[in-house]
Amino acid sequence: MSQKILIIGGVAAGPKTACRLKRLRPEFDITVVDQDSLISYGGCGIPYYVSGDVNDEVQLRQTSFHTTRDAAFFDRAKGVAVRTRTRALAIDRRAKTVEVEDLDAGKREKLPYDKLVLATGSQPRVLPIPGADLPGVFTISDLHKAIAIKERLARGKVGRAVVIGGGFIGIEMAEAFADLWGVETTIVEFAEQLLPGIVDPAFAAMLQHALEKNGVAVHTGEGATAIAAGENGNACRVETPKRTIDCDIVVMAVGVTPRSDLAREAGLLVGATGGIVVNNRMQTSDPDIYAAGDCVEITHLVAGTKSVAPLGSLANRQGRVVADNLAGIPARFDGWVGSFVMKAFDACISATGLSLTTARRLGFDADAVISAQSDRAHFFPTQTVIPLRLVFDRRTRRVLGVQGFGPSASDAVLARIDAAAGLIARGATIDEFSNLEMAYAPPFATALDALNATANIADNKLAGRLRTVSVEDFLAWMDDFASHPDWMALDIRHPAETKAFTEAFGDRWIAIPYVEIRERHKELPADKTLIIICDAGTRSYEIQCFLDSVDKRDTLVLGGGFNIMRRLGVGWWPGKQQS
Amino acid sequence: MSQKILIIGGVAAGPKTACRLKRLRPEFDITVVDQDSLISYGGCGIPYYVSGDVNDEVQLRQTSFHTTRDAAFFDRAKGVAVRTRTRALAIDRRAKTVEVEDLDAGKREKLPYDKLVLATGSQPRVLPIPGADLPGVFTISDLHKAIAIKERLARGKVGRAVVIGGGFIGIEMAEAFADLWGVETTIVEFAEQLLPGIVDPAFAAMLQHALEKNGVAVHTGEGATAIAAGENGNACRVETPKRTIDCDIVVMAVGVTPRSDLAREAGLLVGATGGIVVNNRMQTSDPDIYAAGDCVEITHLVAGTKSVAPLGSLANRQGRVVADNLAGIPARFDGWVGSFVMKAFDACISATGLSLTTARRLGFDADAVISAQSDRAHFFPTQTVIPLRLVFDRRTRRVLGVQGFGPSASDAVLARIDAAAGLIARGATIDEFSNLEMAYAPPFATALDALNATANIADNKLAGRLRTVSVEDFLAWMDDFASHPDWMALDIRHPAETKAFTEAFGDRWIAIPYVEIRERHKELPADKTLIIICDAGTRSYEIQCFLDSVDKRDTLVLGGGFNIMRRLGVGWWPGKQQS
């Protein structure tokens, strides 16, 4: 029995729904309308098109077999009708029609539907500051904007760029400007860190250092207050409360708003997030209308809260669920856990679940540990350290989130985050992470994988065996020893490594090599809190256990050790820093 | 309250137990005995030491901070007594003593224990064939053997090598010989494929092709029947029923046997596998004796069977569990799912759970699908195809196993296998894999990750929407069209790609581009079974759905398409093959 299916939106969730549904029910009459001329593109690829990693915008609109996904393709290959440059104006739920306007011909008509799918996406937020509408100020809303930006770059018109917003898109755009085009690029972010709320401060700081090493200036804790025009009327200066930054182009990447007006005006339920309310079959408050992608709100499976999650990966999954349900195959989308991965030059940052900041804000009795283990066997030539952070609930031992930082050339961090995500969604505890079976061979992992090791650290911390100082508190102390006059560093690394530190920091720094502590622990002062320092934190924990056994209990371990400090680009490092 | 803990075995599980337990209970008196002079080494690193990736054997015995883990180190740094060159002869369970012999002094004594830990490991199997004991025939039993092999290589004495056994260690050793040393290397494997039972034939064939491309000869389906000596008394020739292979060195890598004699002689329960029986707290049939590592049998969480799993990664996890239980912290090791990863030159193969072959042998109503998706966005420059295979139970929809093949330079395959392993251990279904949240950004993944896509293919197959021909059946047909006279290829790739095939295979091969099928389907013959072929299998599935809708139902999809064929190095490929 044929049905008329009308889908509004032709970027990700819309085409996915259309194509899957046509395969399941070839007799259905399926139409997609989109106000844009360009459809079915990989929006997440825009920064790589701007950078030049992807030569031509058409590549973002092609299939993996190099055919362009335009209206003719959908019609011919998929049997799906697509009307581009066609804007949906209003839904008449009683008549089951959608009024649309042909943006070229200016003609309006009413399209009937049996079932309607809203895949209207999201639009970039624009800060309400003077100059936000100047020429030369871009949001990354669609492919046309990307093409316009790249044209400016290619014409050699851009020497300096300011990116407003230190989220995913802002950072990826900053890399695109700086990496291939050599544009002098500055990021300004209103919050005190990059990726605020998404990762914890130490991981944001590692990311920031990776950007700065590659010439991107980053100013956090200062929002843009105005954009000024130059003589040609073009944006030429961004102002913050602390500085004025000259530029030839501005990218505003301060988040997105779901496009839910059409749904709201039709009387569909829209949540406090601004996203359309759907059940776990992606059905709106009208059983004949489904919605998917950036325009809906979904459940965060750890937080239990509703959020708008503008990710192409989720849009695709949701589109499949809509298609199945429309075809009569019950299917569910239960929510998300917030996995992401991002490249920043030679670095990669990735996370899943909640950060400690967010978990505590939500009322969890949360704590976290940080590790700095190798991604592969320490004797294998290509090994490198991948800092991981595990956030957990103290009462239930449930793992709430994992963060990772490492090189972008391998997928080492991705592997640990992907392994964690499925378990976190299912409420796994620290103990399940300790025993999680990670595939092992020296070229790919360590016998006890970094993720297992991080869970073991959390176990030790929860049991009270491991007591740590946070990266932030340690940095504050290094910045000003007076902040904790009772603290002293116990540096247990090799004498060749500690020499510069004992020379630089005098009586704040005592160095006894790890292997000598059992023999020499009586040399330690009794009236100080010892901050035990090694490279990864592992030896420091051992030493803390030993010192406990000889009743020297006033110690704290620097979690992740100097492997973390090296990735932060700290100013106090004596001599030449390695990272 | 102090206890005397005696641990027999000083490679992986033993030292792990000792060190963790000493941290938990510093008052315990812990002794490790080992018959070898070298202890606490990364045995899995031996092939990389032989290859030269690792310069010095001592690196395999070092900590990540470059300190050698010898007896003095354990004593000084860890507070653990280690007696090397000390063989355990017998356990007196009533007296709670172990008789040991100092292999240098020849002296025997009885060591008392409150709790005993058996970490006696495994020993390589030796085939009962003539010449197995000749000089120049090596098993990879310990570091001494590895040192002896590398000495021969370094002296330039090895021009040709034969590896008997196509399992992990055999293949890794073959790579070590061929890659750095340029040794002409041959693997002979008794079974019909490499990694028999562990991966399915198509994945073994991709691995084999990767080895052959790099100059390693592989002969499967033929076991070594004899090793002959040359004039110098050294092994110089390996014989199989089909050939004689000249060589300067032979490595015999045909599996391992758990070292459980000591346990058996003491009356402890030993299973049919030869492994010591333990409960999930790693306790043997004597509550005062624990065991861990290669010498125990553990539960396969998917198969439900007992097996011996000689992996350093599991030994470490088990050692931690033993330590916890001895310290009074209840801890469990419930079993394993069989995750592995292996490098073979520029290729990587990895899997978790059961292969289809093994699942069916165990009585599962199992089926499988194969995919050939990109590891990252198809427009991202570094993207490559990573074939995946998903094995599932038809009745319960439970995922039983996942296999993957890809490049060794990234961890793309590892990421998918690690993500799968934790879910498989928990009994996850195809549907949970479809919705598994894999982190996404174009440099690291595709919007719908390869693992999700593979689960979707399984869902389509189980629903009867996708009907496939197996790689094996397709290869048999390409080898001899008469095997299925009613079959015909429907090649839907681009005309530039299909031209050579229609020319080569005449009326066995019809080519209609994917985008033209809806217009031209009436050209298709009615009396043939059409084998639909594209690059990845995705378009073929679409075409199958469409042809079903026009009542042309006699079609089969070649799962994974020609992306799989390219990785097999097939002989019938017309013109120049790409992979």
Interface residues (C-beta under 8 A of the other chain):
Chain A: A12 C19 R23 L24 P26 E27 G42 C44 G45 Y48 D53 V54 Q59 L60 Q62 T63 S64 F65 H66 T67 F73 R76 A77 K78 G79 F168 E172 L311 G312 S313 L314 A315 N316 R317 R320 I329 A331 R332 F333 D334 W336 V337 S339 F340 V341 M342 K343 C348 S350 T352 S374 D375 A377 H378 F379 F380 P381 S408 A409 S410 D411 A412 L414 A415 R416 I417 D418 A419 A421 G422 L423 A425 R426 A428 D431 E432 S434 N435 L436 E437 M438 A439 Y440 A441 P442 P443 F444 A445 A447 L448 D449 N452 N456 A463 R465 R493 H494 Y514 V515 E516 R518 E519 C534 D535 A536 R539 Y541 E542 C545 F546 D548 S549
Chain B: A12 C19 R23 L24 P26 E27 G42 C44 G45 Y48 D53 V54 Q59 L60 Q62 T63 S64 F65 H66 T67 F73 R76 A77 K78 G79 F168 E172 L311 G312 S313 L314 A315 N316 R317 R320 I329 A331 R332 F333 D334 W336 V337 S339 F340 V341 M342 K343 C348 S350 T352 S374 D375 A377 H378 F379 F380 P381 S408 A409 S410 D411 A412 L414 A415 R416 I417 D418 A419 A421 G422 L423 A425 R426 A428 D431 E432 S434 N435 L436 E437 M438 A439 Y440 A441 P442 P443 F444 A445 A447 L448 D449 N452 N456 A463 R465 R493 H494 Y514 V515 E516 R518 E519 C534 D535 A536 R539 Y541 E542 C545 F546 D548 S549
